[in-house]
Amino acid sequence: MTKLFLTLILSLASLATFAADAIQLRLLNHWDNLDGTVERGYAGRSIFWNNAMNYDYAKYARELQSEGINGTVLNNVNASPKMLSTEYLDSVKVFADIFRPYGVKVYLSVNFASPQVIGGLKTADPLDKNVVKWWKNKAKEIYKKIPDFGGFLVKANSEGQPGPMDFGRTHADGANMLADALKPYKGIVMWRAFVYSQNDPDRAKQAYIEFKDLDGQFRDNVIIQIKNGPIDFQPREPISPLFYAMPKTKVMAEFQITQEYLGHANHVNYLAPIWKEMLDDMYRYGKDINYVGAAGVSNRGNDPKANHIIAELNEYAFAKLAADPKADCRQIVNNWMQNRFGYSGPETQEFVDMLMMSREATVNFMMPLGLHHLFAWGHHYGPEPWCKIEGGRPDWMPSYYHRADAEGLGFNRSSTGSNATAQYPEAFGKLLDSRATCPDELVLWFHHVGWNDKLHSGRTLWNELCYRYQHGVDMVRQMQVKWAAFQDMAQMAESAGYLPKGTFGDIKNRLAIEEHDAIWWRDACLQYFQTFSKQPFPDYCEKPQRTLDELKKFKLNIDNYTNAMPY
């Protein structure tokens, strides 16, 4: 075993082989701001902006190449217009020159109002001839500096960002104007479909409504970038129905590698099963989907201590599923093990088992049975199902989603409710629409279920909810046991130089934090929902360690997680 462990090391580059028909567009999206902060980033400050130029960019490019990632967006989708100024474009050229030998193209997020803000125009109307000319001139300037520039990523008319609808135009009008400017240089426009303009009372339906009728109206170098689910990177969501709705338009998936809703960088969570779930449903129920690529929202930063090997695995797994959506999640881990540890065999499978159960553990202790968006205001770390912020949008409040009342729990999106199930292909929609066939894993996403109604498990909703929350805590404890059993191998890998020193203790500490958080989630959510169900906790559910009133008063210090837990 020791000899194998020390000699069977495979380079990342040797694993970066893809089938001839591999998905061609495989990008990292960096949500880095020009002031050096990173939106939803948990690994330090930006590696690109605000005096970050001492970063080892050649190493970064080699890592992307070895993983099979062939493009990187250098700035936040909430883009500053300054990104297109000469000063910053000169920096982009430096990055592009470094990345080019490794087959990695650079892309930029752009602010739709740039012609007004930095161009001095009176409008950003995509049909205005001066605006069209401004973007064409800007494209010419960019490609003179960077001949292989990849193109633009655009967040428009979403969460306050400017866009074509500000001028009575459509998403197609805006995307096509930019696409025409980039077309002579073979550049592309990735137009995000993360919009929720309250065109329907159900936020889960809004992006579909806004984009569906535009199918076939986009230029051939426009790609609609769609989040994997219809809300916002929740621990479990059904696939966004928009993937099925635009057969005449190129689409790509947007996944979140950074763990915004999954315990930030504190929790041990293998994310590939989330993405694979969506991809499997896309191929199972979709017809004629023009799926051309995937983007992963990165969690890279300038602080190596804030990263850990599971975050590295998640980026690797994203790259593999981006290239081959039918890849097997367990095999991805085994391939990564061979590369990272120098060995993958029977002795490593406890660790692989730990990773494979990690996502389901998170779903259970946070939001089981299709519950979603129960997070605390702002930082999205801990539970706050009771949250009510004066003046906040209703669809930013947990109660909008869980709909708890004396009768039951869940959002009725069936044909008797918001009818979101009608946005799916007929066979899939029919399965989700019926309480008899809707999987328990999504039942509260699509149905308002009575507290005493029985689920497929045979337990009532209340008892199943208690079971799932407790099981989530127990699963994290099982993960701790599996990691403890892996101690000798992990420390051998540290000694051999395959893992950073202290990796075993680092993951052990993160799992301890996760157990604390799992108990916090269980106690907060179950006690809150108990105020509606009026039912006792079953014997298999541990007694809460803090009362609901105590938990409501607790406010997390987001800058000091480990010293600010409620337990």
N, C-alpha and C positions, 0 to 999 in steps of 0.2 A: 504493500500500500504506500509506504513512504517513498519508495523509488518512483512509483507511478506519479505520486503527488508532486514530486520534485522535477519530473522530466516531461510529463504530458502537458506542456503549456502550448496553447495555440494562440497565435496573434489574432487581434480583432480583424485585421485586414483579410486573413485567410477565411474568416467567416462571412465576409461581406460579398457573397456571391448571390446573384438573383437570377431567376428564370427570365427568359427572353421577353416574356409578357408581363414582367414586374411593373407595378404602378410606377410611373415615371417621376411624379412630383412629390418629393418627400422633404418637407421643410420644418425647421424650427422657427417658431414665432417668439421673439424676445419682447416682453412688455417693458422695455427699458425706456426711461424718460431721460431727456437731455440734461436734467439736473443731477443725474446719477442714481436716482431712486428707481426701484423696480416694482411695478404694480403687481400685487399678488406674488411677489418673489420672496423666498425664505432662505436665500443663500448669500446674503450680503448685498453689496451695491452693484451697479451696472458694470459689466466687463467692457462696455464700449464708450460710455459717455462720462463727461465731467472728470477729466484727469485720470481716466482708466487705461491710458495707453501703455502702461507697463505690463499688461496682461500678456501671456504667452499665446498669441493668436495662431501661430503655426501649429502649436500643440492642439489648440481648439479645432483647427481645420482638419488635422490628421484624425482626431477623434471622430468628427462628423463623417469624414470619408470612410473610416473603418466601420462605422455603424451603418453606412449606406445612406446617410442623409446628404442631399445634394443642393440644399439651399438654406439660407438663413435670413430672416427679417430682422433688421438691426434695431428697431425702435417700436415703441408702444402703439397699439391700435388707436388709443386716444392720443393721436399724433399732434405734435407741435408743428405749426407752419414753418418754424425756423429750420426744420429738417431739410427743407429744399433750398436753403440759402447756400451761397457759394462756400462759406466757411465749413458747413457740415458736409456738403457734397465732397469737398476735398478730403475730409476724413473718411468718408465712405469709399473713396477711391483707394486709399491706403489699405483698408480692409479687403477690398476686392482684389487688389494686387497680391496680397498675402494668401487669400483663399483660393485663387484661381488654379494654382498647380495641383490642388487637391480635389478639383471638380466641384467646388462649392460656390454657387452663385449668390450674390447679395441682392436683397429686395428691401424696399422701404415702405413703411406705413405712411400714408399721406393724409393731410387734412384737406377736406374738400374746399374749404374757404381760403386756401392759400393764395389764389389770385387777388383776393381782396386784402388779406392781412399783410402779405409781403410783396404783392405785385402792384399794389396801388390802384387796382380796378374798383369800380363802384359795385360790382356784382360778381357772383360765382356761378351764375346761371349757365348750365352746361350747353344751352343752345345759343348763348351770346357769342358772336363772332370773335370778340376780343378775348373772351375767356378761352375759347377753343384755340386761338392763336397763342395765348400765354402758355397753355399746357403743351402745345407742340414745340414751342421754343424751349420750355423747361426740359422736355424729353430729349431734344437735340443736345442741350447742354450736358445732361446726365450721360448720354451715350458717347459724347466726345471724350468724357473723362473715363467712362467705364463701358467699353464696347459690348461686354457680355452681361450687362445689368439685367437682372431677372424681371423686374416689374414692380407694380404697386399692390399693396394690401390696403383696403379701404373699409373703415367703419363710418357709415354715413346714416344720418337721421336715426341715431340710436343713442340713448342716454345723454342727450344734449349735444351730440356731435353734429356739425353742419352737414348738409347733403342736398341733393337735387330737389327733394320735396319741399325745401324752403322756398323754392322758386316755382312751385306748381308743376315740377317735372317728376319723372318716375326714376326708380332705381336703374332701369335700363338706359334711360337718357344719360344719367351720370356715368354709369360704367362704360357705356359705348363711347362717350366723348373721350374718356381717358384711354380706352382701348385703341381708338383711332390714332391718338398721339403716339402710342407705343408700337403700333403695328409695323411701321417701316423697319423697326429694329428687332422684331420678333419678341417683344416684351409682352407680358400678360398682366391682366388685372384680376386680382382676387377680391371679390366684393362680398363682404360678410353679410350673412342673413340673420345676424343676431339683432333683431328688431322686435319691439313690443309696443306698438303705438296705440293700444287700447281700441283697436278696430273691432274687438269682440270682448265680451266680459271674461273670457277664459284666456289668460296669457299664453297657455300652451298652444293655442290655435293661431296666434296673431302673425307669426312669421309666415306660416303657410298661406294665410289670406293675403298678405302683402306681396308675396312673390309668385304664387301659383299662376296667376293670369299673365305674368310676364314671360312665361316659358316660350322659348323660340324667338324672343325679341333681342337677345344679347348677341354681341359679336362673337366670333369663334375664338378670340383670344381673351374672353371673359370667363372666369370660373366663379361660381357661387360657392362660398365657403360656409358650411353649415355645421353648427355644433352638434355633437353626437346625439343629444337629446333636445326636446323642445323648450326646456326651461334654461338651465344654466349649470352644467357640469356637476349635477347632483350625484351622490354615491350610487344611486340607481335611478335611471330614467328609461322609459321606452325610447326607441329610435325616433328621431325627428321625422314626422311624416313628410317633410319637405323633400327628403331624398327620393321619395316615390313620385313626386308631383311635377318634376321638371325633366321629362325624358328628352326634350330637345335642347337642353342646356347642360354644359359641363358643370359638374359639382365635385366638391372635395370635402372631406371631413375635417373638423377642428376638434382636437382632443386636448385635454389639459394634463400635462405632465407635472407641472407644479401643483401641489396638493392644497389648493385654496379651500375646498370643502371637505378635505380628508385629513384633518389634523396637521395641516401645514407640513413642515419638515420633521415634526416630532414623532409621527406615527410610522410604523413599518407597514407599508401597503403596496403590494404588487398590483399595478394598475391595468395590466394587459387584459384581464378578464372583463373589465368594464368596456373596453374598446371592442373586444372580440364579440361580446354580446350584441352590440349594435351592428357590427359588420356581418355577423351571421344572419341577423334579421333582414339586413339590406339585401343579401343574396337569396335568402329563403323566400321572401315575399315580393321582391322587386322585379320589375320587367323593364328592360331597355334603359337602365340607369347608366348614364354616361359618367362613371366614377373615374376621376383622373388623378387623384392625389390626396394627400393628408398633411395636415399641419399640426404640430404639437407645441403647445404653449410651454416654453422652457422654464426651468427653475435654476438656471445657471447664474452664478454670481461670483464676486471677487473674494469670497470668504470660504476657503476649502474646508474649514472646520464645521461650517453650516451644512455641508453636503454629507451624504453617507452612501454606502454601496447600493442600497435599495433604490435611491434616487438615480444612481448611475444605471442600474438595471432597467428602470422604467424608461429612460431615454433610449436605451438599447432595444427594449421591447417595442417601443413606439416605432422605431426605425424598421424593425422586422415586419410588423403588421402593416406599416405604411407601404412597404414593398410587396408584401404578400398577405392580403387580408384573410387568407384561409390558413395561415400558419397556426400551429398548435401552441397554446400558451405554456404548457408544461415543457415542451421541447425547447421553446425559446429560453426558459430558465436553464435547462440542462446545457444548451450551447453556451450560454453566458457563463455558467459554472466552469466549463472546460477552459474558457478564455480567461476568466478572472482568478480562479482558484488553481488552475492547472490540472483539474481532475473532475470528472463527473461520473459517478458510479453508484452502486447500491448504498454506500456509506453516506452519500450526500442527500439521499432522498427524504430524510427527515426535514432537512432545511428546505427542500423543494416543496414538501407538503405544507410547511409553515407558510411559505409564500402563497401557495395556491389557495389557502383558506383565509388569507388576510383580508381580501376585499369583502368576502361574505361576513366576516367578523365585524368589519366597519359598518356595513349596511345594517346588521342586526342591532348593534349597540347605539347607532345614531338614528336611523329612520327606516325601520323594517316595513314590509308589506306594502311598499309603494308610497309611504310618507315621504315628504320632501320639503326642503327649505324651512327647516325648524331652527336655523342657526341664529346666533346672537347678532345683533345689529352691527354692521360695519366690518368687523374682522372675520366673521364667518367661521369662528373656531369652536366655541362651545354651544350648548343648547339654550334656546330661549323661545320655546313654543308659545309663551304668553306675551311676546314682545308687541308693544304698541307705541309707535313714535308719532307724536303730534305733527301733523303736516306731511307725514311720509305717504308715499304712494301705497294704496291698499295691496298691490301685488308685490310689495317689498316686505309685507308683514306675514309671519307664519300662519296666522289664522285664516288668511286668504286661501291657503293651500290645504291645511288639515281639516277645516270645517267641523271641528269637534262641537258636539251639542249633546243634549240629554239622550237623543235617539242613537247616535253612533258617531262614526269617524270616517273621513275621506272625502275627496272631491268627486262629485258625480259628473264624469265626462262621457257617460254612456248616452245612448239615444234618448233616454228620459231626462238627461241633464244638459250639459253644454254640447253634446254630440261631437266631441273631439274624435271619437272612434271612427266617425265617417270620413276623416281625412286619411285614413289608412287604406291600403288595398283591401278589397272586399273580404277575402278569407281571413286576413289578419284582423281587420276591424270587427268582423263578426265574432272572432274568438275573444277579443278584448271586451266587446260590448256586453257579453253575457256573464252574469255572476257565476253561472255554472261552469264556464270554461276559462274565465280569466284566471291566469296563474296567481296564486297567493302572493308571489313576489311583487305584483303590480296592482293588487286588488284595490288598495286605497288611493292609487293614482287615478283609477277609472271609476270607482264606485264609492258611494257613501254607504257604509255597512253598519248594521245594527250591532250594539255591544254584545247581544246574546246570539247573533247569527253565527252559524257554524261555518268554518272554513274547510278547505280540503283536508287539513290535518285532523279534522274531527273535533278540534277545540273551538270554543266560542271566540269571537274576535278579541274580547278582553283578555281571556286566558292565553290566546296565541300571541297577543301583543306582549304580555308579561313574559311568556316563554322566549320570544325572540330577543327581547332586550337582555334578559338574563343569559341566554345562550351566547349573545355577543360578548358579554363580559367573560364567560367561561372559555370562549374561543381564544380570546387574547391571552388568558392564562395558559391554555394549551400551547399557544405560540411561544410563550416564555419557556415552557418545559422543553419544547423542541429545540429552541435556540441554546438552552443550557446543555442539551445533549450534544450539540455541535461544537462545544467549546474547544476540544482538543484539535479538531480539524481547522477551526477558524484561527486558532493561535499558531498552528503549524504553518498556515498560509501567511500569517503575519511574519513569522520568522523567515520564511522563504522569500519574502518580498512581494508576494502576490496581493496582499492586502495591506493597507496602511496600519501602522502600529496603533493599537487601541481599538481596532474595529469591533472585536467581540464585546468589550465593555460598552462601547458606544451604542451598539444595537440593543444590548441588555438594558441600558438606561432609557432608550426610546420606548422599548416595550413596557417598562415600568410606568412611564408617563402615559402611555396608551391605556394601561389598565386603570390608572387614576381617572383618565378622561372617560373611559367606558362606564365606570361606576357613576360618574357625574352625569353623563347622558341618560343612563338608565333611571337614576333616581329622579332627575328633573322631569323627564318626559312622562314617566309612568305616574308620578304623583300629580302632575298637571292634568293628565288625561283622566286620572281617577276622580278629579273634581266633577267630571261629566258622567263617567260610568257609574259612580257611586258603588263600586264593587271592591271587595277585599283582594289583596294580593294572594295568589295561590301559594301553596307550600313550597313549590320549587323556585320561587322568586325570593332572593335575599331581602331582608328588611333594609329600607333606605338608611344611609348613614347620616344624611342631613335632611331636615324638613324642607318642604316646598318654600316656606317663607324665608328660610335661611338661604336657599339657593337663588331665590329671586333677588335677594339683596346683594349677592356676590357679583362683583365686576372684575373681570379678568384683566390683569396687567399684561397686555399683549407683548410688551417688550421684555417680560421676565416670566415666561411660562412656568418654569420648574419651581419657582418660589412663590407662585401665586395660585396654586390649585386649591379648590374648595375642600380638599381632604388632607 
